[in-house]
Amino acid sequence: MDATLEKALQTVLTNWEKMKKSHEDDAADDADQFEASFYRWMEKLREWFDQLEQKPATLEEALRLPDVVEMTDLLPIELMLNFETELELIVEGQTRTEDERYD
């Protein structure tokens, strides 16, 4: 897997675990930190995808890319729908605006 993607994904996974274990006082901050790291990872994924010589035309094709398979193997099931939604936007060449992100 691309080193930049791997590092960003590891940050997401760390923040996911932290958010799952957070106490009431820290829950909002931990959730914000997780969300920010998720979208930084998506930005890195978009940059990586844009550099591919042969870009997948569909979400299904993108999900079969070896680097993407590695990422999804590490991703908690609870995050798969969000990941697939974002990956589909990347494949379609669309960009999500700040207010359209998940809360």
Backbone as XML, in Angstrom:
<?xml version="1.0"?>
<chain id="A" units="angstrom">
  <residue number="1" name="MET">
    <atom name="N" x="0.856" y="-1.176" z="0.000"/>
    <atom name="CA" x="0.000" y="0.000" z="0.000"/>
    <atom name="C" x="0.900" y="1.236" z="0.000"/>
  </residue>
  <residue number="2" name="ASP">
    <atom name="N" x="0.460" y="2.245" z="-0.672"/>
    <atom name="CA" x="1.166" y="3.520" z="-0.698"/>
    <atom name="C" x="1.411" y="4.000" z="0.735"/>
  </residue>
  <residue number="3" name="ALA">
    <atom name="N" x="2.642" y="4.444" z="1.026"/>
    <atom name="CA" x="3.024" y="4.826" z="2.393"/>
    <atom name="C" x="2.187" y="5.988" z="2.927"/>
  </residue>
  <residue number="4" name="THR">
    <atom name="N" x="1.883" y="6.947" z="2.085"/>
    <atom name="CA" x="1.075" y="8.092" z="2.526"/>
    <atom name="C" x="-0.336" y="7.654" z="2.894"/>
  </residue>
  <residue number="5" name="LEU">
    <atom name="N" x="-0.905" y="6.772" z="2.075"/>
    <atom name="CA" x="-2.243" y="6.244" z="2.376"/>
    <atom name="C" x="-2.228" y="5.421" z="3.653"/>
  </residue>
  <residue number="6" name="GLU">
    <atom name="N" x="-1.195" y="4.615" z="3.808"/>
    <atom name="CA" x="-1.102" y="3.768" z="4.999"/>
    <atom name="C" x="-1.009" y="4.603" z="6.272"/>
  </residue>
  <residue number="7" name="LYS">
    <atom name="N" x="-0.194" y="5.633" z="6.236"/>
    <atom name="CA" x="-0.049" y="6.502" z="7.407"/>
    <atom name="C" x="-1.373" y="7.192" z="7.735"/>
  </residue>
  <residue number="8" name="ALA">
    <atom name="N" x="-2.050" y="7.705" z="6.720"/>
    <atom name="CA" x="-3.338" y="8.378" z="6.942"/>
    <atom name="C" x="-4.380" y="7.402" z="7.472"/>
  </residue>
  <residue number="9" name="LEU">
    <atom name="N" x="-4.386" y="6.182" z="6.935"/>
    <atom name="CA" x="-5.327" y="5.165" z="7.412"/>
    <atom name="C" x="-5.034" y="4.784" z="8.858"/>
  </residue>
  <residue number="10" name="GLN">
    <atom name="N" x="-3.770" y="4.640" z="9.209"/>
    <atom name="CA" x="-3.422" y="4.301" z="10.588"/>
    <atom name="C" x="-3.892" y="5.387" z="11.558"/>
  </residue>
  <residue number="11" name="THR">
    <atom name="N" x="-3.806" y="6.639" z="11.133"/>
    <atom name="CA" x="-4.311" y="7.738" z="11.966"/>
    <atom name="C" x="-5.817" y="7.610" z="12.145"/>
  </residue>
  <residue number="12" name="VAL">
    <atom name="N" x="-6.517" y="7.288" z="11.065"/>
    <atom name="CA" x="-7.972" y="7.089" z="11.145"/>
    <atom name="C" x="-8.298" y="5.966" z="12.117"/>
  </residue>
  <residue number="13" name="LEU">
    <atom name="N" x="-7.609" y="4.850" z="11.978"/>
    <atom name="CA" x="-7.882" y="3.697" z="12.847"/>
    <atom name="C" x="-7.586" y="4.004" z="14.310"/>
  </residue>
  <residue number="14" name="THR">
    <atom name="N" x="-6.513" y="4.743" z="14.566"/>
    <atom name="CA" x="-6.175" y="5.152" z="15.931"/>
    <atom name="C" x="-7.261" y="6.048" z="16.499"/>
  </residue>
  <residue number="15" name="ASN">
    <atom name="N" x="-7.688" y="7.011" z="15.692"/>
    <atom name="CA" x="-8.732" y="7.937" z="16.150"/>
    <atom name="C" x="-10.077" y="7.238" z="16.305"/>
  </residue>
  <residue number="16" name="TRP">
    <atom name="N" x="-10.341" y="6.235" z="15.491"/>
    <atom name="CA" x="-11.573" y="5.451" z="15.614"/>
    <atom name="C" x="-11.593" y="4.726" z="16.966"/>
  </residue>
  <residue number="17" name="GLU">
    <atom name="N" x="-10.488" y="4.074" z="17.291"/>
    <atom name="CA" x="-10.410" y="3.367" z="18.575"/>
    <atom name="C" x="-10.520" y="4.332" z="19.749"/>
  </residue>
  <residue number="18" name="LYS">
    <atom name="N" x="-9.863" y="5.462" z="19.624"/>
    <atom name="CA" x="-9.920" y="6.485" z="20.680"/>
    <atom name="C" x="-11.358" y="6.974" z="20.858"/>
  </residue>
  <residue number="19" name="MET">
    <atom name="N" x="-12.048" y="7.221" z="19.750"/>
    <atom name="CA" x="-13.428" y="7.709" z="19.817"/>
    <atom name="C" x="-14.349" y="6.660" z="20.446"/>
  </residue>
  <residue number="20" name="LYS">
    <atom name="N" x="-14.137" y="5.390" z="20.095"/>
    <atom name="CA" x="-14.982" y="4.333" z="20.652"/>
    <atom name="C" x="-14.838" y="4.219" z="22.166"/>
  </residue>
  <residue number="21" name="LYS">
    <atom name="N" x="-13.651" y="4.575" z="22.681"/>
    <atom name="CA" x="-13.375" y="4.430" z="24.105"/>
    <atom name="C" x="-13.498" y="5.734" z="24.876"/>
  </residue>
  <residue number="22" name="SER">
    <atom name="N" x="-13.862" y="6.798" z="24.211"/>
    <atom name="CA" x="-13.844" y="8.110" z="24.860"/>
    <atom name="C" x="-14.930" y="8.238" z="25.924"/>
  </residue>
  <residue number="23" name="HIS">
    <atom name="N" x="-14.617" y="9.056" z="26.905"/>
    <atom name="CA" x="-15.562" y="9.363" z="27.967"/>
    <atom name="C" x="-16.420" y="10.537" z="27.528"/>
  </residue>
  <residue number="24" name="GLU">
    <atom name="N" x="-17.523" y="10.746" z="28.221"/>
    <atom name="CA" x="-18.463" y="11.804" z="27.853"/>
    <atom name="C" x="-17.787" y="13.150" z="27.652"/>
  </residue>
  <residue number="25" name="ASP">
    <atom name="N" x="-16.888" y="13.500" z="28.534"/>
    <atom name="CA" x="-16.233" y="14.807" z="28.467"/>
    <atom name="C" x="-15.409" y="14.982" z="27.194"/>
  </residue>
  <residue number="26" name="ASP">
    <atom name="N" x="-14.885" y="13.893" z="26.681"/>
    <atom name="CA" x="-14.005" y="13.952" z="25.518"/>
    <atom name="C" x="-14.683" y="13.504" z="24.226"/>
  </residue>
  <residue number="27" name="ALA">
    <atom name="N" x="-15.895" y="13.022" z="24.293"/>
    <atom name="CA" x="-16.539" y="12.386" z="23.143"/>
    <atom name="C" x="-16.628" y="13.304" z="21.921"/>
  </residue>
  <residue number="28" name="ALA">
    <atom name="N" x="-17.045" y="14.525" z="22.111"/>
    <atom name="CA" x="-17.203" y="15.439" z="20.973"/>
    <atom name="C" x="-15.858" y="15.748" z="20.329"/>
  </residue>
  <residue number="29" name="ASP">
    <atom name="N" x="-14.852" y="16.007" z="21.145"/>
    <atom name="CA" x="-13.518" y="16.292" z="20.602"/>
    <atom name="C" x="-12.945" y="15.078" z="19.885"/>
  </residue>
  <residue number="30" name="ASP">
    <atom name="N" x="-13.129" y="13.910" z="20.460"/>
    <atom name="CA" x="-12.620" y="12.691" z="19.838"/>
    <atom name="C" x="-13.337" y="12.416" z="18.513"/>
  </residue>
  <residue number="31" name="ALA">
    <atom name="N" x="-14.636" y="12.672" z="18.476"/>
    <atom name="CA" x="-15.395" y="12.479" z="17.238"/>
    <atom name="C" x="-14.931" y="13.461" z="16.160"/>
  </residue>
  <residue number="32" name="ASP">
    <atom name="N" x="-14.701" y="14.700" z="16.549"/>
    <atom name="CA" x="-14.203" y="15.703" z="15.593"/>
    <atom name="C" x="-12.830" y="15.313" z="15.058"/>
  </residue>
  <residue number="33" name="GLN">
    <atom name="N" x="-11.988" y="14.810" z="15.947"/>
    <atom name="CA" x="-10.643" y="14.396" z="15.549"/>
    <atom name="C" x="-10.713" y="13.216" z="14.572"/>
  </residue>
  <residue number="34" name="PHE">
    <atom name="N" x="-11.594" y="12.270" z="14.865"/>
    <atom name="CA" x="-11.773" y="11.143" z="13.958"/>
    <atom name="C" x="-12.265" y="11.618" z="12.596"/>
  </residue>
  <residue number="35" name="GLU">
    <atom name="N" x="-13.296" y="12.446" z="12.604"/>
    <atom name="CA" x="-13.867" y="12.929" z="11.340"/>
    <atom name="C" x="-12.821" y="13.657" z="10.506"/>
  </residue>
  <residue number="36" name="ALA">
    <atom name="N" x="-12.053" y="14.509" z="11.132"/>
    <atom name="CA" x="-11.017" y="15.253" z="10.412"/>
    <atom name="C" x="-9.985" y="14.295" z="9.816"/>
  </residue>
  <residue number="37" name="SER">
    <atom name="N" x="-9.587" y="13.289" z="10.571"/>
    <atom name="CA" x="-8.591" y="12.341" z="10.051"/>
    <atom name="C" x="-9.178" y="11.508" z="8.919"/>
  </residue>
  <residue number="38" name="PHE">
    <atom name="N" x="-10.451" y="11.170" z="8.990"/>
    <atom name="CA" x="-11.102" y="10.406" z="7.922"/>
    <atom name="C" x="-11.059" y="11.189" z="6.611"/>
  </residue>
  <residue number="39" name="TYR">
    <atom name="N" x="-11.396" y="12.466" z="6.674"/>
    <atom name="CA" x="-11.418" y="13.262" z="5.443"/>
    <atom name="C" x="-10.020" y="13.619" z="4.947"/>
  </residue>
  <residue number="40" name="ARG">
    <atom name="N" x="-9.031" y="13.702" z="5.841"/>
    <atom name="CA" x="-7.643" y="13.849" z="5.381"/>
    <atom name="C" x="-7.224" y="12.592" z="4.627"/>
  </residue>
  <residue number="41" name="TRP">
    <atom name="N" x="-7.612" y="11.433" z="5.134"/>
    <atom name="CA" x="-7.338" y="10.175" z="4.453"/>
    <atom name="C" x="-8.009" y="10.153" z="3.078"/>
  </residue>
  <residue number="42" name="MET">
    <atom name="N" x="-9.250" y="10.629" z="2.995"/>
    <atom name="CA" x="-9.945" y="10.660" z="1.714"/>
    <atom name="C" x="-9.239" y="11.605" z="0.736"/>
  </residue>
  <residue number="43" name="GLU">
    <atom name="N" x="-8.686" y="12.695" z="1.243"/>
    <atom name="CA" x="-7.927" y="13.606" z="0.380"/>
    <atom name="C" x="-6.686" y="12.905" z="-0.164"/>
  </residue>
  <residue number="44" name="LYS">
    <atom name="N" x="-6.001" y="12.148" z="0.682"/>
    <atom name="CA" x="-4.826" y="11.387" z="0.248"/>
    <atom name="C" x="-5.229" y="10.302" z="-0.751"/>
  </residue>
  <residue number="45" name="LEU">
    <atom name="N" x="-6.359" y="9.684" z="-0.519"/>
    <atom name="CA" x="-6.864" y="8.665" z="-1.438"/>
    <atom name="C" x="-7.165" y="9.293" z="-2.803"/>
  </residue>
  <residue number="46" name="ARG">
    <atom name="N" x="-7.766" y="10.459" z="-2.805"/>
    <atom name="CA" x="-8.065" y="11.161" z="-4.057"/>
    <atom name="C" x="-6.763" y="11.491" z="-4.800"/>
  </residue>
  <residue number="47" name="GLU">
    <atom name="N" x="-5.762" y="11.979" z="-4.089"/>
    <atom name="CA" x="-4.474" y="12.300" z="-4.711"/>
    <atom name="C" x="-3.845" y="11.046" z="-5.319"/>
  </residue>
  <residue number="48" name="TRP">
    <atom name="N" x="-3.882" y="9.942" z="-4.581"/>
    <atom name="CA" x="-3.344" y="8.682" z="-5.073"/>
    <atom name="C" x="-4.117" y="8.221" z="-6.308"/>
  </residue>
  <residue number="49" name="PHE">
    <atom name="N" x="-5.430" y="8.266" z="-6.230"/>
    <atom name="CA" x="-6.296" y="7.837" z="-7.327"/>
    <atom name="C" x="-6.032" y="8.670" z="-8.582"/>
  </residue>
  <residue number="50" name="ASP">
    <atom name="N" x="-5.879" y="9.973" z="-8.416"/>
    <atom name="CA" x="-5.645" y="10.863" z="-9.551"/>
    <atom name="C" x="-4.338" y="10.550" z="-10.268"/>
  </residue>
  <residue number="51" name="GLN">
    <atom name="N" x="-3.409" y="9.911" z="-9.586"/>
    <atom name="CA" x="-2.110" y="9.581" z="-10.183"/>
    <atom name="C" x="-2.098" y="8.212" z="-10.879"/>
  </residue>
  <residue number="52" name="LEU">
    <atom name="N" x="-3.161" y="7.458" z="-10.747"/>
    <atom name="CA" x="-3.214" y="6.148" z="-11.385"/>
    <atom name="C" x="-3.208" y="6.300" z="-12.908"/>
  </residue>
  <residue number="53" name="GLU">
    <atom name="N" x="-2.446" y="5.453" z="-13.580"/>
    <atom name="CA" x="-2.412" y="5.505" z="-15.037"/>
    <atom name="C" x="-3.735" y="5.034" z="-15.623"/>
  </residue>
  <residue number="54" name="GLN">
    <atom name="N" x="-4.271" y="3.940" z="-15.082"/>
    <atom name="CA" x="-5.572" y="3.434" z="-15.517"/>
    <atom name="C" x="-6.531" y="3.525" z="-14.338"/>
  </residue>
  <residue number="55" name="LYS">
    <atom name="N" x="-7.430" y="4.481" z="-14.426"/>
    <atom name="CA" x="-8.382" y="4.694" z="-13.336"/>
    <atom name="C" x="-9.590" y="3.775" z="-13.504"/>
  </residue>
  <residue number="56" name="PRO">
    <atom name="N" x="-10.029" y="3.179" z="-12.427"/>
    <atom name="CA" x="-11.253" y="2.377" z="-12.491"/>
    <atom name="C" x="-12.441" y="3.263" z="-12.892"/>
  </residue>
  <residue number="57" name="ALA">
    <atom name="N" x="-13.360" y="2.686" z="-13.614"/>
    <atom name="CA" x="-14.532" y="3.436" z="-14.074"/>
    <atom name="C" x="-15.713" y="3.305" z="-13.117"/>
  </residue>
  <residue number="58" name="THR">
    <atom name="N" x="-15.660" y="2.301" z="-12.235"/>
    <atom name="CA" x="-16.777" y="2.066" z="-11.314"/>
    <atom name="C" x="-16.254" y="1.842" z="-9.902"/>
  </residue>
  <residue number="59" name="LEU">
    <atom name="N" x="-17.149" y="1.957" z="-8.952"/>
    <atom name="CA" x="-16.811" y="1.667" z="-7.560"/>
    <atom name="C" x="-16.330" y="0.226" z="-7.418"/>
  </residue>
  <residue number="60" name="GLU">
    <atom name="N" x="-17.016" y="-0.701" z="-8.072"/>
    <atom name="CA" x="-16.662" y="-2.110" z="-7.971"/>
    <atom name="C" x="-15.229" y="-2.353" z="-8.448"/>
  </residue>
  <residue number="61" name="GLU">
    <atom name="N" x="-14.850" y="-1.707" z="-9.552"/>
    <atom name="CA" x="-13.478" y="-1.846" z="-10.052"/>
    <atom name="C" x="-12.485" y="-1.233" z="-9.070"/>
  </residue>
  <residue number="62" name="ALA">
    <atom name="N" x="-12.827" y="-0.094" z="-8.501"/>
    <atom name="CA" x="-11.947" y="0.569" z="-7.537"/>
    <atom name="C" x="-11.757" y="-0.294" z="-6.295"/>
  </residue>
  <residue number="63" name="LEU">
    <atom name="N" x="-12.804" y="-0.953" z="-5.855"/>
    <atom name="CA" x="-12.719" y="-1.802" z="-4.668"/>
    <atom name="C" x="-11.839" y="-3.036" z="-4.897"/>
  </residue>
  <residue number="64" name="ARG">
    <atom name="N" x="-11.565" y="-3.361" z="-6.151"/>
    <atom name="CA" x="-10.707" y="-4.509" z="-6.469"/>
    <atom name="C" x="-9.235" y="-4.128" z="-6.629"/>
  </residue>
  <residue number="65" name="LEU">
    <atom name="N" x="-8.919" y="-2.842" z="-6.599"/>
    <atom name="CA" x="-7.518" y="-2.434" z="-6.685"/>
    <atom name="C" x="-6.763" y="-2.983" z="-5.476"/>
  </residue>
  <residue number="66" name="PRO">
    <atom name="N" x="-5.559" y="-3.517" z="-5.675"/>
    <atom name="CA" x="-4.826" y="-4.129" z="-4.553"/>
    <atom name="C" x="-4.656" y="-3.208" z="-3.341"/>
  </residue>
  <residue number="67" name="ASP">
    <atom name="N" x="-4.316" y="-1.938" z="-3.553"/>
    <atom name="CA" x="-4.160" y="-1.016" z="-2.415"/>
    <atom name="C" x="-5.484" y="-0.800" z="-1.694"/>
  </residue>
  <residue number="68" name="VAL">
    <atom name="N" x="-6.556" y="-0.726" z="-2.444"/>
    <atom name="CA" x="-7.876" y="-0.525" z="-1.829"/>
    <atom name="C" x="-8.284" y="-1.768" z="-1.052"/>
  </residue>
  <residue number="69" name="VAL">
    <atom name="N" x="-7.994" y="-2.943" z="-1.591"/>
    <atom name="CA" x="-8.286" y="-4.189" z="-0.874"/>
    <atom name="C" x="-7.539" y="-4.217" z="0.458"/>
  </residue>
  <residue number="70" name="GLU">
    <atom name="N" x="-6.274" y="-3.814" z="0.438"/>
    <atom name="CA" x="-5.495" y="-3.761" z="1.685"/>
    <atom name="C" x="-6.152" y="-2.827" z="2.697"/>
  </residue>
  <residue number="71" name="MET">
    <atom name="N" x="-6.603" y="-1.675" z="2.226"/>
    <atom name="CA" x="-7.234" y="-0.707" z="3.128"/>
    <atom name="C" x="-8.539" y="-1.250" z="3.691"/>
  </residue>
  <residue number="72" name="THR">
    <atom name="N" x="-9.372" y="-1.823" z="2.833"/>
    <atom name="CA" x="-10.665" y="-2.307" z="3.317"/>
    <atom name="C" x="-10.502" y="-3.499" z="4.256"/>
  </residue>
  <residue number="73" name="ASP">
    <atom name="N" x="-9.423" y="-4.266" z="4.078"/>
    <atom name="CA" x="-9.163" y="-5.374" z="5.006"/>
    <atom name="C" x="-8.879" y="-4.867" z="6.420"/>
  </residue>
  <residue number="74" name="LEU">
    <atom name="N" x="-8.332" y="-3.655" z="6.527"/>
    <atom name="CA" x="-8.011" y="-3.073" z="7.836"/>
    <atom name="C" x="-9.154" y="-2.247" z="8.421"/>
  </residue>
  <residue number="75" name="LEU">
    <atom name="N" x="-10.076" y="-1.869" z="7.583"/>
    <atom name="CA" x="-11.133" y="-0.937" z="7.979"/>
    <atom name="C" x="-12.241" y="-1.627" z="8.780"/>
  </residue>
  <residue number="76" name="PRO">
    <atom name="N" x="-12.632" y="-1.046" z="9.909"/>
    <atom name="CA" x="-13.769" y="-1.609" z="10.647"/>
    <atom name="C" x="-15.031" y="-1.590" z="9.782"/>
  </residue>
  <residue number="77" name="ILE">
    <atom name="N" x="-15.832" y="-2.607" z="9.924"/>
    <atom name="CA" x="-17.053" y="-2.738" z="9.118"/>
    <atom name="C" x="-17.954" y="-1.508" z="9.249"/>
  </residue>
  <residue number="78" name="GLU">
    <atom name="N" x="-17.926" y="-0.884" z="10.420"/>
    <atom name="CA" x="-18.776" y="0.291" z="10.649"/>
    <atom name="C" x="-18.411" y="1.465" z="9.738"/>
  </residue>
  <residue number="79" name="LEU">
    <atom name="N" x="-17.206" y="1.451" z="9.200"/>
    <atom name="CA" x="-16.747" y="2.560" z="8.355"/>
    <atom name="C" x="-16.832" y="2.254" z="6.864"/>
  </residue>
  <residue number="80" name="MET">
    <atom name="N" x="-17.203" y="1.040" z="6.514"/>
    <atom name="CA" x="-17.202" y="0.646" z="5.106"/>
    <atom name="C" x="-18.170" y="1.458" z="4.251"/>
  </residue>
  <residue number="81" name="LEU">
    <atom name="N" x="-19.362" y="1.707" z="4.726"/>
    <atom name="CA" x="-20.326" y="2.469" z="3.922"/>
    <atom name="C" x="-19.810" y="3.879" z="3.652"/>
  </residue>
  <residue number="82" name="ASN">
    <atom name="N" x="-19.284" y="4.533" z="4.680"/>
    <atom name="CA" x="-18.724" y="5.876" z="4.493"/>
    <atom name="C" x="-17.566" y="5.837" z="3.499"/>
  </residue>
  <residue number="83" name="PHE">
    <atom name="N" x="-16.683" y="4.830" z="3.647"/>
    <atom name="CA" x="-15.551" y="4.694" z="2.750"/>
    <atom name="C" x="-16.021" y="4.470" z="1.313"/>
  </residue>
  <residue number="84" name="GLU">
    <atom name="N" x="-16.950" y="3.558" z="1.124"/>
    <atom name="CA" x="-17.447" y="3.272" z="-0.222"/>
    <atom name="C" x="-18.123" y="4.487" z="-0.838"/>
  </residue>
  <residue number="85" name="THR">
    <atom name="N" x="-18.852" y="5.238" z="-0.044"/>
    <atom name="CA" x="-19.504" y="6.449" z="-0.549"/>
    <atom name="C" x="-18.461" y="7.453" z="-1.026"/>
  </residue>
  <residue number="86" name="GLU">
    <atom name="N" x="-17.434" y="7.652" z="-0.221"/>
    <atom name="CA" x="-16.379" y="8.597" z="-0.593"/>
    <atom name="C" x="-15.583" y="8.105" z="-1.793"/>
  </residue>
  <residue number="87" name="LEU">
    <atom name="N" x="-15.288" y="6.808" z="-1.843"/>
    <atom name="CA" x="-14.556" y="6.245" z="-2.967"/>
    <atom name="C" x="-15.365" y="6.386" z="-4.257"/>
  </residue>
  <residue number="88" name="GLU">
    <atom name="N" x="-16.651" y="6.181" z="-4.170"/>
    <atom name="CA" x="-17.499" y="6.336" z="-5.358"/>
    <atom name="C" x="-17.450" y="7.777" z="-5.878"/>
  </residue>
  <residue number="89" name="LEU">
    <atom name="N" x="-17.472" y="8.749" z="-4.971"/>
    <atom name="CA" x="-17.353" y="10.143" z="-5.389"/>
    <atom name="C" x="-16.014" y="10.394" z="-6.086"/>
  </residue>
  <residue number="90" name="ILE">
    <atom name="N" x="-14.960" y="9.799" z="-5.549"/>
    <atom name="CA" x="-13.631" y="9.950" z="-6.141"/>
    <atom name="C" x="-13.623" y="9.355" z="-7.546"/>
  </residue>
  <residue number="91" name="VAL">
    <atom name="N" x="-14.167" y="8.158" z="-7.695"/>
    <atom name="CA" x="-14.218" y="7.494" z="-9.001"/>
    <atom name="C" x="-15.004" y="8.346" z="-9.995"/>
  </residue>
  <residue number="92" name="GLU">
    <atom name="N" x="-16.075" y="8.955" z="-9.531"/>
    <atom name="CA" x="-16.926" y="9.773" z="-10.405"/>
    <atom name="C" x="-16.372" y="11.173" z="-10.630"/>
  </residue>
  <residue number="93" name="GLY">
    <atom name="N" x="-15.269" y="11.500" z="-9.953"/>
    <atom name="CA" x="-14.660" y="12.818" z="-10.125"/>
    <atom name="C" x="-15.390" y="13.934" z="-9.411"/>
  </residue>
  <residue number="94" name="GLN">
    <atom name="N" x="-16.188" y="13.578" z="-8.422"/>
    <atom name="CA" x="-16.931" y="14.568" z="-7.652"/>
    <atom name="C" x="-16.194" y="14.890" z="-6.353"/>
  </residue>
  <residue number="95" name="THR">
    <atom name="N" x="-16.441" y="16.087" z="-5.846"/>
    <atom name="CA" x="-15.852" y="16.512" z="-4.581"/>
    <atom name="C" x="-16.974" y="16.898" z="-3.631"/>
  </residue>
  <residue number="96" name="ARG">
    <atom name="N" x="-16.893" y="16.390" z="-2.429"/>
    <atom name="CA" x="-17.893" y="16.705" z="-1.398"/>
    <atom name="C" x="-17.519" y="18.033" z="-0.762"/>
  </residue>
  <residue number="97" name="THR">
    <atom name="N" x="-18.507" y="18.903" z="-0.600"/>
    <atom name="CA" x="-18.240" y="20.163" z="0.077"/>
    <atom name="C" x="-18.306" y="19.962" z="1.575"/>
  </residue>
  <residue number="98" name="GLU">
    <atom name="N" x="-17.689" y="20.877" z="2.302"/>
    <atom name="CA" x="-17.559" y="20.756" z="3.764"/>
    <atom name="C" x="-18.886" y="20.479" z="4.455"/>
  </residue>
  <residue number="99" name="ASP">
    <atom name="N" x="-19.960" y="21.165" z="4.072"/>
    <atom name="CA" x="-21.236" y="20.997" z="4.761"/>
    <atom name="C" x="-21.965" y="19.718" z="4.367"/>
  </residue>
  <residue number="100" name="GLU">
    <atom name="N" x="-21.472" y="18.982" z="3.371"/>
    <atom name="CA" x="-22.099" y="17.728" z="2.972"/>
    <atom name="C" x="-21.475" y="16.522" z="3.684"/>
  </residue>
  <residue number="101" name="ARG">
    <atom name="N" x="-20.449" y="16.773" z="4.477"/>
    <atom name="CA" x="-19.771" y="15.668" z="5.158"/>
    <atom name="C" x="-20.635" y="15.123" z="6.274"/>
  </residue>
  <residue number="102" name="TYR">
    <atom name="N" x="-20.280" y="13.924" z="6.702"/>
    <atom name="CA" x="-21.044" y="13.238" z="7.758"/>
    <atom name="C" x="-20.877" y="13.945" z="9.090"/>
  </residue>
  <residue number="103" name="ASP">
    <atom name="N" x="-21.943" y="13.964" z="9.840"/>
    <atom name="CA" x="-21.883" y="14.528" z="11.209"/>
    <atom name="C" x="-21.997" y="13.412" z="12.207"/>
  </residue>
</chain>
